[in-house]
Structures are given as structure tokens and as C-alpha cells.
């Protein structure tokens, strides 16, 4: 009788540990997906998406892009002075 109760408790314990591992992995994967979608600095632009320029400030070089498919907004700073210095040097 004691052996049967011991096995039942072991089965319940394994189920609880398995459920805890599942919940932990599920939470970590969801946080990683949210980070990749919103806060990740690795990606810059979606390659299969088409972006259009929403506005551009010439004096600061700040440009805002909006994806036509998903509506993502990106802000880029374009440095035209660097290009001018390297291509139009006086000898």
C-alpha cells in the first residue's frame, strides 16, 4: 500500500515539475519574441517589406520610414556631410 502511494506522489511530482518547465520555457520564448519584435536593435529594416518615406528633415538628416505592409515605423539619420567630405576633397 505504501509503495502505491509513493508511486502516485512520484507521478504527481513529475507532472508538476514538467508543467513548471513548460511554463518557464513558454514565458521565456514569448519574452524573446516580444523583444525581437519591439526592442531588438539587431534588425534595422524588414527585407521583404516595402518602406515609404513619411518625412525627411534636410538640416538634421532625420528620415522617417513606414512599412506599407505592416505599418512599422523606423527613424533613420542620414549623414550627407560624410559623403560630401569624402567625394569632394580639394587637393
HTML snippet that shows the backbone in 3Dmol.js (N, CA, C, O; Angstrom):
<script src="https://3Dmol.org/build/3Dmol-min.js"></script>
<div id="view" style="width:600px;height:400px;position:relative"></div>
<script>
const pdb = `
ATOM      1  N   UNK A   1       0.820  -1.200   0.000  1.00  0.00           N
ATOM      2  CA  UNK A   1       0.000   0.000   0.000  1.00  0.00           C
ATOM      3  C   UNK A   1       0.862   1.263   0.000  1.00  0.00           C
ATOM      4  O   UNK A   1       0.580   2.215  -0.728  1.00  0.00           O
ATOM      5  N   UNK A   2       1.911   1.264   0.818  1.00  0.00           N
ATOM      6  CA  UNK A   2       2.787   2.442   0.887  1.00  0.00           C
ATOM      7  C   UNK A   2       3.519   2.635  -0.435  1.00  0.00           C
ATOM      8  O   UNK A   2       3.750   3.771  -0.848  1.00  0.00           O
ATOM      9  N   UNK A   3       3.887   1.544  -1.106  1.00  0.00           N
ATOM     10  CA  UNK A   3       4.583   1.647  -2.387  1.00  0.00           C
ATOM     11  C   UNK A   3       3.692   2.285  -3.448  1.00  0.00           C
ATOM     12  O   UNK A   3       4.174   3.058  -4.276  1.00  0.00           O
ATOM     13  N   UNK A   4       2.414   1.974  -3.431  1.00  0.00           N
ATOM     14  CA  UNK A   4       1.467   2.551  -4.400  1.00  0.00           C
ATOM     15  C   UNK A   4       1.314   4.050  -4.160  1.00  0.00           C
ATOM     16  O   UNK A   4       1.301   4.834  -5.109  1.00  0.00           O
ATOM     17  N   UNK A   5       1.199   4.444  -2.911  1.00  0.00           N
ATOM     18  CA  UNK A   5       1.067   5.866  -2.578  1.00  0.00           C
ATOM     19  C   UNK A   5       2.348   6.605  -2.961  1.00  0.00           C
ATOM     20  O   UNK A   5       2.296   7.730  -3.456  1.00  0.00           O
ATOM     21  N   UNK A   6       3.499   5.968  -2.728  1.00  0.00           N
ATOM     22  CA  UNK A   6       4.776   6.579  -3.082  1.00  0.00           C
ATOM     23  C   UNK A   6       4.871   6.802  -4.597  1.00  0.00           C
ATOM     24  O   UNK A   6       5.335   7.851  -5.044  1.00  0.00           O
ATOM     25  N   UNK A   7       4.430   5.813  -5.384  1.00  0.00           N
ATOM     26  CA  UNK A   7       4.458   5.948  -6.843  1.00  0.00           C
ATOM     27  C   UNK A   7       3.501   7.028  -7.319  1.00  0.00           C
ATOM     28  O   UNK A   7       3.815   7.767  -8.251  1.00  0.00           O
ATOM     29  N   UNK A   8       2.338   7.127  -6.689  1.00  0.00           N
ATOM     30  CA  UNK A   8       1.376   8.184  -7.059  1.00  0.00           C
ATOM     31  C   UNK A   8       1.988   9.556  -6.795  1.00  0.00           C
ATOM     32  O   UNK A   8       1.883  10.447  -7.638  1.00  0.00           O
ATOM     33  N   UNK A   9       2.624   9.739  -5.645  1.00  0.00           N
ATOM     34  CA  UNK A   9       3.267  11.021  -5.342  1.00  0.00           C
ATOM     35  C   UNK A   9       4.417  11.317  -6.306  1.00  0.00           C
ATOM     36  O   UNK A   9       4.633  12.474  -6.667  1.00  0.00           O
ATOM     37  N   UNK A  10       5.156  10.292  -6.726  1.00  0.00           N
ATOM     38  CA  UNK A  10       6.240  10.499  -7.692  1.00  0.00           C
ATOM     39  C   UNK A  10       5.686  10.932  -9.045  1.00  0.00           C
ATOM     40  O   UNK A  10       6.259  11.802  -9.700  1.00  0.00           O
ATOM     41  N   UNK A  11       4.589  10.335  -9.460  1.00  0.00           N
ATOM     42  CA  UNK A  11       3.963  10.695 -10.734  1.00  0.00           C
ATOM     43  C   UNK A  11       3.445  12.136 -10.671  1.00  0.00           C
ATOM     44  O   UNK A  11       3.649  12.918 -11.600  1.00  0.00           O
ATOM     45  N   UNK A  12       2.773  12.477  -9.564  1.00  0.00           N
ATOM     46  CA  UNK A  12       2.267  13.848  -9.400  1.00  0.00           C
ATOM     47  C   UNK A  12       3.431  14.838  -9.372  1.00  0.00           C
ATOM     48  O   UNK A  12       3.337  15.910  -9.969  1.00  0.00           O
ATOM     49  N   UNK A  13       4.518  14.497  -8.695  1.00  0.00           N
ATOM     50  CA  UNK A  13       5.694  15.362  -8.634  1.00  0.00           C
ATOM     51  C   UNK A  13       6.315  15.569 -10.005  1.00  0.00           C
ATOM     52  O   UNK A  13       6.702  16.686 -10.348  1.00  0.00           O
ATOM     53  N   UNK A  14       6.416  14.495 -10.799  1.00  0.00           N
ATOM     54  CA  UNK A  14       6.967  14.624 -12.151  1.00  0.00           C
ATOM     55  C   UNK A  14       6.071  15.491 -13.028  1.00  0.00           C
ATOM     56  O   UNK A  14       6.570  16.268 -13.841  1.00  0.00           O
ATOM     57  N   UNK A  15       4.772  15.368 -12.875  1.00  0.00           N
ATOM     58  CA  UNK A  15       3.839  16.194 -13.649  1.00  0.00           C
ATOM     59  C   UNK A  15       3.982  17.669 -13.273  1.00  0.00           C
ATOM     60  O   UNK A  15       3.965  18.535 -14.148  1.00  0.00           O
ATOM     61  N   UNK A  16       4.120  17.957 -11.992  1.00  0.00           N
ATOM     62  CA  UNK A  16       4.276  19.342 -11.536  1.00  0.00           C
ATOM     63  C   UNK A  16       5.587  19.928 -12.053  1.00  0.00           C
ATOM     64  O   UNK A  16       5.616  21.067 -12.519  1.00  0.00           O
ATOM     65  N   UNK A  17       6.672  19.153 -11.973  1.00  0.00           N
ATOM     66  CA  UNK A  17       7.963  19.632 -12.486  1.00  0.00           C
ATOM     67  C   UNK A  17       7.887  19.849 -13.998  1.00  0.00           C
ATOM     68  O   UNK A  17       8.394  20.850 -14.503  1.00  0.00           O
ATOM     69  N   UNK A  18       7.265  18.930 -14.718  1.00  0.00           N
ATOM     70  CA  UNK A  18       7.107  19.087 -16.164  1.00  0.00           C
ATOM     71  C   UNK A  18       6.295  20.320 -16.516  1.00  0.00           C
ATOM     72  O   UNK A  18       6.635  21.048 -17.448  1.00  0.00           O
ATOM     73  N   UNK A  19       5.219  20.553 -15.771  1.00  0.00           N
ATOM     74  CA  UNK A  19       4.392  21.732 -16.014  1.00  0.00           C
ATOM     75  C   UNK A  19       5.169  23.010 -15.714  1.00  0.00           C
ATOM     76  O   UNK A  19       5.041  23.991 -16.446  1.00  0.00           O
ATOM     77  N   UNK A  20       5.970  23.015 -14.655  1.00  0.00           N
ATOM     78  CA  UNK A  20       6.773  24.195 -14.311  1.00  0.00           C
ATOM     79  C   UNK A  20       7.806  24.489 -15.404  1.00  0.00           C
ATOM     80  O   UNK A  20       8.021  25.649 -15.756  1.00  0.00           O
ATOM     81  N   UNK A  21       8.439  23.451 -15.937  1.00  0.00           N
ATOM     82  CA  UNK A  21       9.415  23.635 -17.018  1.00  0.00           C
ATOM     83  C   UNK A  21       8.715  24.166 -18.265  1.00  0.00           C
ATOM     84  O   UNK A  21       9.237  25.057 -18.934  1.00  0.00           O
ATOM     85  N   UNK A  22       7.542  23.630 -18.582  1.00  0.00           N
ATOM     86  CA  UNK A  22       6.785  24.094 -19.744  1.00  0.00           C
ATOM     87  C   UNK A  22       6.419  25.571 -19.606  1.00  0.00           C
ATOM     88  O   UNK A  22       6.607  26.343 -20.546  1.00  0.00           O
ATOM     89  N   UNK A  23       5.904  25.967 -18.454  1.00  0.00           N
ATOM     90  CA  UNK A  23       5.519  27.368 -18.224  1.00  0.00           C
ATOM     91  C   UNK A  23       6.735  28.275 -18.312  1.00  0.00           C
ATOM     92  O   UNK A  23       6.652  29.359 -18.890  1.00  0.00           O
ATOM     93  N   UNK A  24       7.861  27.856 -17.753  1.00  0.00           N
ATOM     94  CA  UNK A  24       9.084  28.649 -17.796  1.00  0.00           C
ATOM     95  C   UNK A  24       9.568  28.840 -19.230  1.00  0.00           C
ATOM     96  O   UNK A  24       9.886  29.959 -19.633  1.00  0.00           O
ATOM     97  N   UNK A  25       9.627  27.764 -19.996  1.00  0.00           N
ATOM     98  CA  UNK A  25      10.062  27.867 -21.393  1.00  0.00           C
ATOM     99  C   UNK A  25       9.085  28.694 -22.219  1.00  0.00           C
ATOM    100  O   UNK A  25       9.511  29.488 -23.058  1.00  0.00           O
ATOM    101  N   UNK A  26       7.805  28.528 -22.001  1.00  0.00           N
ATOM    102  CA  UNK A  26       6.798  29.299 -22.727  1.00  0.00           C
ATOM    103  C   UNK A  26       6.958  30.794 -22.449  1.00  0.00           C
ATOM    104  O   UNK A  26       6.878  31.608 -23.369  1.00  0.00           O
ATOM    105  N   UNK A  27       7.182  31.155 -21.196  1.00  0.00           N
ATOM    106  CA  UNK A  27       7.360  32.553 -20.824  1.00  0.00           C
ATOM    107  C   UNK A  27       8.629  33.126 -21.440  1.00  0.00           C
ATOM    108  O   UNK A  27       8.614  34.244 -21.954  1.00  0.00           O
ATOM    109  N   UNK A  28       9.719  32.381 -21.396  1.00  0.00           N
ATOM    110  CA  UNK A  28      10.981  32.855 -21.969  1.00  0.00           C
ATOM    111  C   UNK A  28      10.854  33.051 -23.470  1.00  0.00           C
ATOM    112  O   UNK A  28      11.335  34.051 -24.002  1.00  0.00           O
ATOM    113  N   UNK A  29      10.214  32.115 -24.162  1.00  0.00           N
ATOM    114  CA  UNK A  29      10.057  32.233 -25.617  1.00  0.00           C
ATOM    115  C   UNK A  29       9.186  33.433 -25.965  1.00  0.00           C
ATOM    116  O   UNK A  29       9.494  34.154 -26.914  1.00  0.00           O
ATOM    117  N   UNK A  30       8.108  33.667 -25.226  1.00  0.00           N
ATOM    118  CA  UNK A  30       7.249  34.820 -25.502  1.00  0.00           C
ATOM    119  C   UNK A  30       7.980  36.132 -25.252  1.00  0.00           C
ATOM    120  O   UNK A  30       7.832  37.072 -26.033  1.00  0.00           O
ATOM    121  N   UNK A  31       8.767  36.217 -24.181  1.00  0.00           N
ATOM    122  CA  UNK A  31       9.534  37.439 -23.918  1.00  0.00           C
ATOM    123  C   UNK A  31      10.560  37.674 -25.007  1.00  0.00           C
ATOM    124  O   UNK A  31      10.782  38.816 -25.410  1.00  0.00           O
ATOM    125  N   UNK A  32      11.194  36.610 -25.493  1.00  0.00           N
ATOM    126  CA  UNK A  32      12.171  36.742 -26.573  1.00  0.00           C
ATOM    127  C   UNK A  32      11.489  37.227 -27.849  1.00  0.00           C
ATOM    128  O   UNK A  32      12.032  38.076 -28.555  1.00  0.00           O
ATOM    129  N   UNK A  33      10.319  36.702 -28.147  1.00  0.00           N
ATOM    130  CA  UNK A  33       9.596  37.146 -29.345  1.00  0.00           C
ATOM    131  C   UNK A  33       9.191  38.620 -29.240  1.00  0.00           C
ATOM    132  O   UNK A  33       9.296  39.360 -30.219  1.00  0.00           O
ATOM    133  N   UNK A  34       8.731  39.048 -28.067  1.00  0.00           N
ATOM    134  CA  UNK A  34       8.387  40.463 -27.869  1.00  0.00           C
ATOM    135  C   UNK A  34       9.618  41.337 -28.020  1.00  0.00           C
ATOM    136  O   UNK A  34       9.552  42.406 -28.627  1.00  0.00           O
ATOM    137  N   UNK A  35      10.743  40.889 -27.472  1.00  0.00           N
ATOM    138  CA  UNK A  35      11.985  41.656 -27.586  1.00  0.00           C
ATOM    139  C   UNK A  35      12.421  41.758 -29.037  1.00  0.00           C
ATOM    140  O   UNK A  35      12.852  42.829 -29.463  1.00  0.00           O
ATOM    141  N   UNK A  36      12.325  40.679 -29.817  1.00  0.00           N
ATOM    142  CA  UNK A  36      12.702  40.709 -31.235  1.00  0.00           C
ATOM    143  C   UNK A  36      11.780  41.637 -32.016  1.00  0.00           C
ATOM    144  O   UNK A  36      12.213  42.311 -32.950  1.00  0.00           O
ATOM    145  N   UNK A  37      10.510  41.669 -31.631  1.00  0.00           N
ATOM    146  CA  UNK A  37       9.547  42.482 -32.367  1.00  0.00           C
ATOM    147  C   UNK A  37       9.674  43.963 -32.028  1.00  0.00           C
ATOM    148  O   UNK A  37       9.608  44.805 -32.924  1.00  0.00           O
ATOM    149  N   UNK A  38       9.855  44.297 -30.752  1.00  0.00           N
ATOM    150  CA  UNK A  38       9.794  45.695 -30.333  1.00  0.00           C
ATOM    151  C   UNK A  38      11.136  46.311 -29.971  1.00  0.00           C
ATOM    152  O   UNK A  38      11.413  47.443 -30.369  1.00  0.00           O
ATOM    153  N   UNK A  39      11.968  45.606 -29.235  1.00  0.00           N
ATOM    154  CA  UNK A  39      13.138  46.253 -28.669  1.00  0.00           C
ATOM    155  C   UNK A  39      14.466  45.830 -29.243  1.00  0.00           C
ATOM    156  O   UNK A  39      15.506  46.294 -28.774  1.00  0.00           O
ATOM    157  N   UNK A  40      14.473  44.979 -30.226  1.00  0.00           N
ATOM    158  CA  UNK A  40      15.722  44.457 -30.763  1.00  0.00           C
ATOM    159  C   UNK A  40      16.416  45.496 -31.622  1.00  0.00           C
ATOM    160  O   UNK A  40      15.795  46.101 -32.497  1.00  0.00           O
ATOM    161  N   UNK A  41      17.693  45.703 -31.377  1.00  0.00           N
ATOM    162  CA  UNK A  41      18.462  46.666 -32.161  1.00  0.00           C
ATOM    163  C   UNK A  41      19.285  45.981 -33.247  1.00  0.00           C
ATOM    164  O   UNK A  41      20.030  46.645 -33.968  1.00  0.00           O
ATOM    165  N   UNK A  42      19.157  44.662 -33.371  1.00  0.00           N
ATOM    166  CA  UNK A  42      19.938  43.927 -34.369  1.00  0.00           C
ATOM    167  C   UNK A  42      19.378  44.161 -35.765  1.00  0.00           C
ATOM    168  O   UNK A  42      20.134  44.394 -36.708  1.00  0.00           O
ATOM    169  N   UNK A  43      18.076  44.100 -35.899  1.00  0.00           N
ATOM    170  CA  UNK A  43      17.480  44.285 -37.209  1.00  0.00           C
ATOM    171  C   UNK A  43      17.218  45.768 -37.444  1.00  0.00           C
ATOM    172  O   UNK A  43      16.944  46.510 -36.500  1.00  0.00           O
ATOM    173  N   UNK A  44      17.298  46.192 -38.674  1.00  0.00           N
ATOM    174  CA  UNK A  44      17.040  47.595 -38.992  1.00  0.00           C
ATOM    175  C   UNK A  44      15.775  47.714 -39.840  1.00  0.00           C
ATOM    176  O   UNK A  44      14.841  48.429 -39.475  1.00  0.00           O
ATOM    177  N   UNK A  45      15.750  47.029 -40.942  1.00  0.00           N
ATOM    178  CA  UNK A  45      14.602  47.102 -41.832  1.00  0.00           C
ATOM    179  C   UNK A  45      14.146  45.692 -42.201  1.00  0.00           C
ATOM    180  O   UNK A  45      14.962  44.772 -42.264  1.00  0.00           O
ATOM    181  N   UNK A  46      12.864  45.521 -42.440  1.00  0.00           N
ATOM    182  CA  UNK A  46      12.344  44.229 -42.884  1.00  0.00           C
ATOM    183  C   UNK A  46      12.644  44.094 -44.375  1.00  0.00           C
ATOM    184  O   UNK A  46      12.193  44.912 -45.177  1.00  0.00           O
ATOM    185  N   UNK A  47      13.397  43.074 -44.742  1.00  0.00           N
ATOM    186  CA  UNK A  47      13.816  42.951 -46.136  1.00  0.00           C
ATOM    187  C   UNK A  47      12.671  42.676 -47.106  1.00  0.00           C
ATOM    188  O   UNK A  47      12.669  43.257 -48.192  1.00  0.00           O
ATOM    189  N   UNK A  48      11.694  41.823 -46.779  1.00  0.00           N
ATOM    190  CA  UNK A  48      10.638  41.610 -47.777  1.00  0.00           C
ATOM    191  C   UNK A  48       9.611  42.739 -47.816  1.00  0.00           C
ATOM    192  O   UNK A  48       8.755  42.763 -48.700  1.00  0.00           O
ATOM    193  N   UNK A  49       9.685  43.673 -46.870  1.00  0.00           N
ATOM    194  CA  UNK A  49       8.694  44.744 -46.829  1.00  0.00           C
ATOM    195  C   UNK A  49       9.152  45.944 -47.653  1.00  0.00           C
ATOM    196  O   UNK A  49      10.344  46.135 -47.897  1.00  0.00           O
ATOM    197  N   UNK A  50       8.193  46.732 -48.067  1.00  0.00           N
ATOM    198  CA  UNK A  50       8.469  47.930 -48.861  1.00  0.00           C
ATOM    199  C   UNK A  50       8.199  49.142 -47.985  1.00  0.00           C
ATOM    200  O   UNK A  50       7.101  49.305 -47.452  1.00  0.00           O
ATOM    201  N   UNK A  51       9.209  49.992 -47.841  1.00  0.00           N
ATOM    202  CA  UNK A  51       9.089  51.170 -46.992  1.00  0.00           C
ATOM    203  C   UNK A  51       8.898  52.413 -47.842  1.00  0.00           C
ATOM    204  O   UNK A  51       9.451  52.524 -48.936  1.00  0.00           O
ATOM    205  N   UNK A  52       8.118  53.334 -47.331  1.00  0.00           N
ATOM    206  CA  UNK A  52       7.980  54.634 -47.988  1.00  0.00           C
ATOM    207  C   UNK A  52       8.397  55.721 -46.993  1.00  0.00           C
ATOM    208  O   UNK A  52       8.243  55.574 -45.780  1.00  0.00           O
ATOM    209  N   UNK A  53       8.921  56.801 -47.536  1.00  0.00           N
ATOM    210  CA  UNK A  53       9.394  57.893 -46.687  1.00  0.00           C
ATOM    211  C   UNK A  53       8.189  58.707 -46.229  1.00  0.00           C
ATOM    212  O   UNK A  53       7.418  59.219 -47.041  1.00  0.00           O
ATOM    213  N   UNK A  54       8.048  58.815 -44.923  1.00  0.00           N
ATOM    214  CA  UNK A  54       6.952  59.597 -44.373  1.00  0.00           C
ATOM    215  C   UNK A  54       7.348  61.066 -44.326  1.00  0.00           C
ATOM    216  O   UNK A  54       6.568  61.930 -44.727  1.00  0.00           O
ATOM    217  N   UNK A  55       8.540  61.357 -43.844  1.00  0.00           N
ATOM    218  CA  UNK A  55       9.080  62.705 -43.848  1.00  0.00           C
ATOM    219  C   UNK A  55      10.591  62.654 -43.737  1.00  0.00           C
ATOM    220  O   UNK A  55      11.160  61.659 -43.287  1.00  0.00           O
ATOM    221  N   UNK A  56      11.250  63.759 -44.159  1.00  0.00           N
ATOM    222  CA  UNK A  56      12.712  63.857 -44.134  1.00  0.00           C
ATOM    223  C   UNK A  56      13.104  65.289 -43.804  1.00  0.00           C
ATOM    224  O   UNK A  56      12.649  66.224 -44.463  1.00  0.00           O
ATOM    225  N   UNK A  57      13.946  65.471 -42.789  1.00  0.00           N
ATOM    226  CA  UNK A  57      14.471  66.787 -42.441  1.00  0.00           C
ATOM    227  C   UNK A  57      15.858  66.901 -43.050  1.00  0.00           C
ATOM    228  O   UNK A  57      16.755  66.121 -42.731  1.00  0.00           O
ATOM    229  N   UNK A  58      16.026  67.885 -43.934  1.00  0.00           N
ATOM    230  CA  UNK A  58      17.285  68.036 -44.648  1.00  0.00           C
ATOM    231  C   UNK A  58      18.397  68.512 -43.720  1.00  0.00           C
ATOM    232  O   UNK A  58      19.529  68.042 -43.832  1.00  0.00           O
ATOM    233  N   UNK A  59      18.100  69.436 -42.805  1.00  0.00           N
ATOM    234  CA  UNK A  59      19.157  70.005 -41.963  1.00  0.00           C
ATOM    235  C   UNK A  59      19.720  68.993 -40.960  1.00  0.00           C
ATOM    236  O   UNK A  59      20.915  69.047 -40.669  1.00  0.00           O
ATOM    237  N   UNK A  60      18.926  68.088 -40.427  1.00  0.00           N
ATOM    238  CA  UNK A  60      19.425  67.094 -39.469  1.00  0.00           C
ATOM    239  C   UNK A  60      19.660  65.736 -40.116  1.00  0.00           C
ATOM    240  O   UNK A  60      20.381  64.910 -39.557  1.00  0.00           O
ATOM    241  N   UNK A  61      19.076  65.489 -41.267  1.00  0.00           N
ATOM    242  CA  UNK A  61      19.209  64.195 -41.931  1.00  0.00           C
ATOM    243  C   UNK A  61      18.288  63.135 -41.372  1.00  0.00           C
ATOM    244  O   UNK A  61      18.430  61.957 -41.702  1.00  0.00           O
ATOM    245  N   UNK A  62      17.346  63.528 -40.533  1.00  0.00           N
ATOM    246  CA  UNK A  62      16.422  62.578 -39.923  1.00  0.00           C
ATOM    247  C   UNK A  62      15.337  62.199 -40.934  1.00  0.00           C
ATOM    248  O   UNK A  62      14.710  63.063 -41.547  1.00  0.00           O
ATOM    249  N   UNK A  63      15.132  60.889 -41.092  1.00  0.00           N
ATOM    250  CA  UNK A  63      14.155  60.386 -42.045  1.00  0.00           C
ATOM    251  C   UNK A  63      13.261  59.376 -41.341  1.00  0.00           C
ATOM    252  O   UNK A  63      13.752  58.532 -40.592  1.00  0.00           O
ATOM    253  N   UNK A  64      11.967  59.452 -41.570  1.00  0.00           N
ATOM    254  CA  UNK A  64      11.031  58.500 -41.005  1.00  0.00           C
ATOM    255  C   UNK A  64      10.491  57.622 -42.125  1.00  0.00           C
ATOM    256  O   UNK A  64      10.007  58.116 -43.143  1.00  0.00           O
ATOM    257  N   UNK A  65      10.584  56.302 -41.917  1.00  0.00           N
ATOM    258  CA  UNK A  65      10.104  55.337 -42.897  1.00  0.00           C
ATOM    259  C   UNK A  65       8.928  54.568 -42.311  1.00  0.00           C
ATOM    260  O   UNK A  65       8.903  54.279 -41.115  1.00  0.00           O
ATOM    261  N   UNK A  66       7.947  54.236 -43.160  1.00  0.00           N
ATOM    262  CA  UNK A  66       6.780  53.453 -42.742  1.00  0.00           C
ATOM    263  C   UNK A  66       6.627  52.290 -43.717  1.00  0.00           C
ATOM    264  O   UNK A  66       6.640  52.478 -44.934  1.00  0.00           O
ATOM    265  N   UNK A  67       6.482  51.083 -43.162  1.00  0.00           N
ATOM    266  CA  UNK A  67       6.288  49.900 -43.990  1.00  0.00           C
ATOM    267  C   UNK A  67       4.851  49.901 -44.521  1.00  0.00           C
ATOM    268  O   UNK A  67       3.898  50.126 -43.775  1.00  0.00           O
ATOM    269  N   UNK A  68       4.719  49.648 -45.810  1.00  0.00           N
ATOM    270  CA  UNK A  68       3.381  49.634 -46.416  1.00  0.00           C
ATOM    271  C   UNK A  68       2.579  48.410 -45.983  1.00  0.00           C
ATOM    272  O   UNK A  68       1.353  48.476 -45.900  1.00  0.00           O
ATOM    273  N   UNK A  69       3.255  47.291 -45.706  1.00  0.00           N
ATOM    274  CA  UNK A  69       2.556  46.060 -45.347  1.00  0.00           C
ATOM    275  C   UNK A  69       2.091  46.047 -43.892  1.00  0.00           C
ATOM    276  O   UNK A  69       0.909  45.855 -43.609  1.00  0.00           O
ATOM    277  N   UNK A  70       3.045  46.257 -42.967  1.00  0.00           N
ATOM    278  CA  UNK A  70       2.709  46.051 -41.561  1.00  0.00           C
ATOM    279  C   UNK A  70       2.591  47.347 -40.772  1.00  0.00           C
ATOM    280  O   UNK A  70       2.110  47.322 -39.639  1.00  0.00           O
ATOM    281  N   UNK A  71       3.010  48.472 -41.327  1.00  0.00           N
ATOM    282  CA  UNK A  71       2.879  49.750 -40.638  1.00  0.00           C
ATOM    283  C   UNK A  71       3.994  50.063 -39.655  1.00  0.00           C
ATOM    284  O   UNK A  71       3.875  51.011 -38.878  1.00  0.00           O
ATOM    285  N   UNK A  72       5.089  49.282 -39.668  1.00  0.00           N
ATOM    286  CA  UNK A  72       6.209  49.563 -38.774  1.00  0.00           C
ATOM    287  C   UNK A  72       6.817  50.913 -39.126  1.00  0.00           C
ATOM    288  O   UNK A  72       6.924  51.276 -40.297  1.00  0.00           O
ATOM    289  N   UNK A  73       7.214  51.649 -38.092  1.00  0.00           N
ATOM    290  CA  UNK A  73       7.835  52.952 -38.295  1.00  0.00           C
ATOM    291  C   UNK A  73       9.288  52.878 -37.862  1.00  0.00           C
ATOM    292  O   UNK A  73       9.597  52.360 -36.788  1.00  0.00           O
ATOM    293  N   UNK A  74      10.179  53.394 -38.696  1.00  0.00           N
ATOM    294  CA  UNK A  74      11.603  53.439 -38.390  1.00  0.00           C
ATOM    295  C   UNK A  74      12.097  54.859 -38.607  1.00  0.00           C
ATOM    296  O   UNK A  74      11.648  55.551 -39.520  1.00  0.00           O
ATOM    297  N   UNK A  75      13.018  55.284 -37.765  1.00  0.00           N
ATOM    298  CA  UNK A  75      13.628  56.594 -37.914  1.00  0.00           C
ATOM    299  C   UNK A  75      15.110  56.391 -38.185  1.00  0.00           C
ATOM    300  O   UNK A  75      15.801  55.721 -37.417  1.00  0.00           O
ATOM    301  N   UNK A  76      15.590  56.961 -39.262  1.00  0.00           N
ATOM    302  CA  UNK A  76      16.989  56.853 -39.649  1.00  0.00           C
ATOM    303  C   UNK A  76      17.602  58.243 -39.709  1.00  0.00           C
ATOM    304  O   UNK A  76      16.912  59.227 -39.976  1.00  0.00           O
ATOM    305  N   UNK A  77      18.900  58.316 -39.460  1.00  0.00           N
ATOM    306  CA  UNK A  77      19.643  59.556 -39.612  1.00  0.00           C
ATOM    307  C   UNK A  77      20.625  59.371 -40.758  1.00  0.00           C
ATOM    308  O   UNK A  77      21.527  58.535 -40.690  1.00  0.00           O
ATOM    309  N   UNK A  78      20.443  60.154 -41.806  1.00  0.00           N
ATOM    310  CA  UNK A  78      21.279  60.055 -42.992  1.00  0.00           C
ATOM    311  C   UNK A  78      22.310  61.168 -42.931  1.00  0.00           C
ATOM    312  O   UNK A  78      21.960  62.343 -42.818  1.00  0.00           O
ATOM    313  N   UNK A  79      23.595  60.792 -43.007  1.00  0.00           N
ATOM    314  CA  UNK A  79      24.687  61.749 -42.901  1.00  0.00           C
ATOM    315  C   UNK A  79      25.184  62.105 -44.297  1.00  0.00           C
ATOM    316  O   UNK A  79      25.961  61.356 -44.889  1.00  0.00           O
ATOM    317  N   UNK A  80      24.737  63.251 -44.828  1.00  0.00           N
ATOM    318  CA  UNK A  80      25.163  63.688 -46.144  1.00  0.00           C
ATOM    319  C   UNK A  80      26.525  64.379 -46.086  1.00  0.00           C
ATOM    320  O   UNK A  80      27.238  64.402 -47.090  1.00  0.00           O
ATOM    321  N   UNK A  81      26.899  64.935 -44.950  1.00  0.00           N
ATOM    322  CA  UNK A  81      28.180  65.632 -44.827  1.00  0.00           C
ATOM    323  C   UNK A  81      29.343  64.659 -44.991  1.00  0.00           C
ATOM    324  O   UNK A  81      30.354  65.017 -45.595  1.00  0.00           O
ATOM    325  N   UNK A  82      29.228  63.455 -44.477  1.00  0.00           N
ATOM    326  CA  UNK A  82      30.272  62.451 -44.623  1.00  0.00           C
ATOM    327  C   UNK A  82      30.500  62.144 -46.093  1.00  0.00           C
ATOM    328  O   UNK A  82      31.644  62.027 -46.533  1.00  0.00           O
ATOM    329  N   UNK A  83      29.434  62.015 -46.848  1.00  0.00           N
ATOM    330  CA  UNK A  83      29.528  61.726 -48.280  1.00  0.00           C
ATOM    331  C   UNK A  83      30.177  62.897 -49.015  1.00  0.00           C
ATOM    332  O   UNK A  83      30.999  62.683 -49.905  1.00  0.00           O
ATOM    333  N   UNK A  84      29.828  64.103 -48.665  1.00  0.00           N
ATOM    334  CA  UNK A  84      30.393  65.285 -49.314  1.00  0.00           C
ATOM    335  C   UNK A  84      31.884  65.415 -49.026  1.00  0.00           C
ATOM    336  O   UNK A  84      32.659  65.754 -49.920  1.00  0.00           O
ATOM    337  N   UNK A  85      32.295  65.147 -47.783  1.00  0.00           N
ATOM    338  CA  UNK A  85      33.705  65.270 -47.411  1.00  0.00           C
ATOM    339  C   UNK A  85      34.570  64.251 -48.148  1.00  0.00           C
ATOM    340  O   UNK A  85      35.683  64.576 -48.559  1.00  0.00           O
ATOM    341  N   UNK A  86      34.088  63.046 -48.319  1.00  0.00           N
ATOM    342  CA  UNK A  86      34.889  62.003 -48.953  1.00  0.00           C
ATOM    343  C   UNK A  86      34.927  62.121 -50.469  1.00  0.00           C
ATOM    344  O   UNK A  86      35.914  61.710 -51.080  1.00  0.00           O
ATOM    345  N   UNK A  87      33.917  62.651 -51.083  1.00  0.00           N
ATOM    346  CA  UNK A  87      33.862  62.694 -52.548  1.00  0.00           C
ATOM    347  C   UNK A  87      34.274  64.042 -53.137  1.00  0.00           C
ATOM    348  O   UNK A  87      34.557  64.113 -54.332  1.00  0.00           O
ATOM    349  N   UNK A  88      34.316  65.094 -52.357  1.00  0.00           N
ATOM    350  CA  UNK A  88      34.627  66.422 -52.885  1.00  0.00           C
ATOM    351  C   UNK A  88      35.780  67.040 -52.099  1.00  0.00           C
ATOM    352  O   UNK A  88      35.652  68.138 -51.558  1.00  0.00           O
ATOM    353  N   UNK A  89      36.895  66.337 -52.038  1.00  0.00           N
ATOM    354  CA  UNK A  89      38.050  66.866 -51.335  1.00  0.00           C
ATOM    355  C   UNK A  89      38.856  67.752 -52.277  1.00  0.00           C
ATOM    356  O   UNK A  89      39.001  67.460 -53.465  1.00  0.00           O
ATOM    357  N   UNK A  90      39.360  68.809 -51.733  1.00  0.00           N
ATOM    358  CA  UNK A  90      40.191  69.707 -52.518  1.00  0.00           C
ATOM    359  C   UNK A  90      41.656  69.326 -52.327  1.00  0.00           C
ATOM    360  O   UNK A  90      42.082  69.079 -51.199  1.00  0.00           O
ATOM    361  N   UNK A  91      42.423  69.276 -53.394  1.00  0.00           N
ATOM    362  CA  UNK A  91      43.862  68.938 -53.310  1.00  0.00           C
ATOM    363  C   UNK A  91      44.712  70.187 -53.288  1.00  0.00           C
ATOM    364  O   UNK A  91      45.938  70.098 -53.220  1.00  0.00           O
TER     365      UNK A  91
END
`;
const viewer = $3Dmol.createViewer("view");
viewer.addModel(pdb, "pdb");
viewer.setStyle({}, {cartoon: {color: "spectrum"}});
viewer.zoomTo();
viewer.render();
</script>
